[in-house]
Amino acid sequence: MPGIGGVPGTAAPAARPVGADGAGGVSGAAGFGGALGGSGASGAAGASGASGASGGAGASGGAGATAGAGAGAPSSAGAGAGAVPEPGSAAGAGARTGSAPASRTASEPDELQILRRVLRMAPRHAVLALTDGSDAERAAEAVRVGAQDYLFRDELDGRLLMRAIRYAVERKRADLAQRQLTETRLRAQENARLERGLLPRPLLEGSDLRFAARYRPGRSRALLGGDFYDTVRTPDGVVHAMIGDVCGHGPDEAALGVELRIAWRALTFAGLCGEALLSTLQKVLENERASEEIFATLCTVDIAADGRSAGIYLAGHPSPLFAGEVAEGEPVPRLLPEDGSGPALGLLPQARWPRRQVLLGRSWSLMMYTDGLIEGRVDEGRAEEPGAGEGRAPSRERLGQQGMLDIVARRLADGARGEDLLDATMDEVRGLNGGELTDDVAVLLLERGR
């Protein structure tokens, strides 16, 4: 096989990795040979993430190199541990042992094109170009194409080669780390824009109800979880609100939650409500879920146009919290009854969900929530009782619905309403838990007349 530059030579076989990749993900070595302009044979050194290089050309951090050695190159530029050449072959792609012609001919291949091919074949390798000192511009062009550094063959010695290899490996590692960081940042920004666009926007124009909501996914660095909620007002003046929870915490569950929310909004505007709406949502779930074990809980509320009554459907979901008007003092929150609720969506093919009618009154607050709010712990943030011994094991007690009722009752007594009520409740729940809650949390609050 003719060598690079048109002079017959022996082509090196493909490099075979020997050691593990170095830190930062720089892989095994790739040799690059050929004269980058000028007379004399030139090779190239592909810096590796494997261990040590022969001839003392080891690289820092456990990185080695494979160097393509042309005629007259120092013997230290031998094959490193990153690749093993076959016996009798040159160490480097297309490196040759004969002398090169004094000038390039029209039939000579473009060495930079060959360099580009090497970079495409081994994008994670560090590449060091060796060239003749009479063509510095071609050497600089090799760096612009993608090589990490270049060396002049007639100035090369073992110490210089070792330092250049170390520099090339570390620069490649830094480049890869920066590229990965940029890609991760761009992907996170795209995901954030997508998820933010999928969050619901309540449609309550013309209603005298006040709306507030809080949402915290359990997944790290995510904006969406398996919980979902929505609120719309139909042309007949009825306000429809819902909140639900898909079992699980991953991106697939988040996507299914978005599908169910959008389907609920479309079906509600199409005139469906009650059992007809829930059974249709169950069909959507059954066709879109990845496994038959996936189910979703749901609570829907239809508030009459005058705001004084509502119909509630529960599909395996916790009952809403209600605080109505009282003759004297502050309202005391209570849980609406859960008896007669139906199963979660996706559990039974022919399920039924009975409707419960609730009188709301003139002024009231209705809080709907997912179980992530009540399943947090209450021992992590609790101050140790006086006289308790040090090292006492935590009780691992959960907050529960009664604990949530107590928190909301205190906040209502302090005069908190709307956004302030939700913020204060969420802050206290997280404080009792000793930090962020691990499950998805969604809370929706509707208020009237206060």
Secondary structure, 3 states (H helix, E strand, C coil): CECCCCCECCCCCCCCCCCCCCCCCCCCCCCCCCCCCCCCCCCEEEECCCCCCHHHCCEHHHECEEECCCCCCCCCCCCCCCCCCCCCCCCCCCCCCCCCCCCCCCCCCCHHHHHHHHHHHCCCCEEEEEECCCCHHHHHHHHHHCCCEEEEHHHCCHHHHHHHHHHHHHHHHHHHHHHHHHHHHHHHHHHHHHHHHHCCCCECCCCCCEEEEEEECCCCCCCCCCEEEEEEECCCCCEEEEEEEECCCCHHHHHHHHHHHHHHHHHHHCCCCHHHHHHHHHHHHHHHCCCCCCCEEEEEEEECCCCCEEEEEEEECCCCEEEECCCCCCCCCEECCCCCCECCECCCCCCCCCCEEEECCCCEEEEEECCCCCCCECCCCCCCCCCCCCCCCCCCCECHHHHHHHHHHHHHHCCCCHHHHHHHHHHHHHHHHCCCCCCCEEEEEEEECC
